[in-house]
Amino acid sequence: MPEELKFETGEEIGEDGQPIVRVRLPKKRELLGEVEQLLGDRRMNVKCSDGHVRLCRIPGKIRKRIWIKEGNIVLIEPWEVQSKERGDILLRYTIQQADVLRKNGHLEGIDSL
């Protein structure tokens, strides 16, 4: 079987033969966090990498696209007002992406599993 047909899903293959995992890192005002508690109505408590626990919400434009559970690693953006208390969830990382973040030391401030 030719090498380019190894993965039919179109995944890129690294030098070690494993699929390449692409991870979006936080930009200027963005933080990493772990979901601690689901509160309902698109809201949840998230423990952030800066040590604060924020009440975060899922914005309407991504509400039906991502499903978040307790323990998931998420990317959040704190609000301009009440930045230490509230924020918006921008992205949920997959298990593989969270493992890459953990391996590279980006989840140091979060006591995750």
C-alpha positions as CSV (number, residue, x, y, z in Angstrom):
1,M,0.0,0.0,0.0
2,P,1.5,3.4,-0.9
3,E,2.5,5.7,2.0
4,E,0.1,8.5,1.0
5,L,-2.9,6.2,1.4
6,K,-2.0,5.2,5.0
7,F,-4.6,7.5,6.5
8,E,-7.7,7.9,4.5
9,T,-9.1,10.7,6.5
10,G,-6.5,13.2,5.2
11,E,-4.5,13.5,8.4
12,E,-0.9,14.7,8.0
13,I,1.7,12.2,9.1
14,G,4.8,13.3,11.1
15,E,8.3,11.9,10.9
16,D,7.6,9.3,13.5
17,G,4.6,7.9,11.5
18,Q,2.0,9.4,13.9
19,P,-0.7,11.9,12.9
20,I,0.2,15.6,13.5
21,V,-1.9,17.3,16.1
22,R,-2.5,21.0,15.6
23,V,-3.1,23.1,18.7
24,R,-4.2,26.7,18.9
25,L,-2.3,28.5,21.7
26,P,-3.7,31.4,23.6
27,K,-3.2,34.9,22.1
28,K,-3.0,38.2,24.0
29,R,-6.0,38.3,26.2
30,E,-6.9,34.6,26.1
31,L,-6.4,32.0,28.8
32,L,-6.5,28.2,29.2
33,G,-8.9,26.7,31.7
34,E,-10.5,23.5,32.9
35,V,-14.3,23.3,33.3
36,E,-15.1,22.7,37.0
37,Q,-18.9,22.8,37.1
38,L,-21.8,23.0,34.6
39,L,-24.4,25.6,35.8
40,G,-26.9,25.4,33.0
41,D,-28.1,28.0,30.5
42,R,-24.7,27.9,28.6
43,R,-22.8,28.9,31.8
44,M,-20.0,27.1,33.7
45,N,-17.3,27.7,36.2
46,V,-13.8,27.5,34.7
47,K,-10.6,27.3,36.6
48,C,-8.1,29.4,34.6
49,S,-4.4,29.3,34.2
50,D,-3.9,32.6,36.1
51,G,-5.5,31.0,39.2
52,H,-9.0,32.7,39.0
53,V,-12.2,30.8,38.8
54,R,-14.4,32.5,36.3
55,L,-18.1,32.2,35.3
56,C,-17.9,31.6,31.6
57,R,-20.5,31.3,29.0
58,I,-20.7,29.8,25.5
59,P,-21.5,32.5,23.0
60,G,-24.5,31.9,20.7
61,K,-22.5,31.5,17.5
62,I,-20.8,28.4,18.8
63,R,-23.5,27.1,21.2
64,K,-24.7,24.3,19.0
65,R,-21.3,23.5,17.5
66,I,-19.4,22.4,20.7
67,W,-20.5,20.3,23.6
68,I,-18.6,20.8,26.8
69,K,-18.4,18.5,29.8
70,E,-16.7,18.9,33.2
71,G,-13.0,18.3,33.0
72,N,-12.6,19.6,29.5
73,I,-9.8,22.0,28.7
74,V,-11.1,25.2,27.1
75,L,-9.7,28.5,25.7
76,I,-11.4,31.5,27.2
77,E,-11.4,35.2,26.7
78,P,-12.0,37.3,29.9
79,W,-14.5,40.1,29.5
80,E,-13.3,43.7,29.4
81,V,-15.5,44.5,32.4
82,Q,-15.3,42.1,35.4
83,S,-12.3,40.4,33.7
84,K,-11.4,38.4,36.9
85,E,-14.9,37.1,37.3
86,R,-16.4,36.4,33.9
87,G,-15.4,35.3,30.4
88,D,-16.4,33.7,27.1
89,I,-15.5,30.2,25.9
90,L,-13.8,30.3,22.5
91,L,-12.7,26.8,21.9
92,R,-12.8,23.3,23.5
93,Y,-9.6,21.2,23.1
94,T,-9.8,17.6,22.1
95,I,-8.2,14.9,24.3
96,Q,-5.2,14.7,21.9
97,Q,-4.8,18.5,21.9
98,A,-5.0,18.7,25.7
99,D,-2.3,16.0,25.9
100,V,0.0,18.1,23.7
101,L,-0.7,21.2,25.8
102,R,0.0,19.2,29.0
103,K,3.2,17.7,27.5
104,N,4.5,21.2,26.5
105,G,3.8,22.7,29.9
106,H,1.0,25.1,29.0
107,L,-1.4,23.6,31.7
108,E,1.0,24.3,34.6
109,G,-1.5,26.6,36.5
110,I,-4.4,24.2,36.2
111,D,-4.6,21.1,38.4
112,S,-6.0,18.8,35.8
113,L,-6.1,15.0,35.7
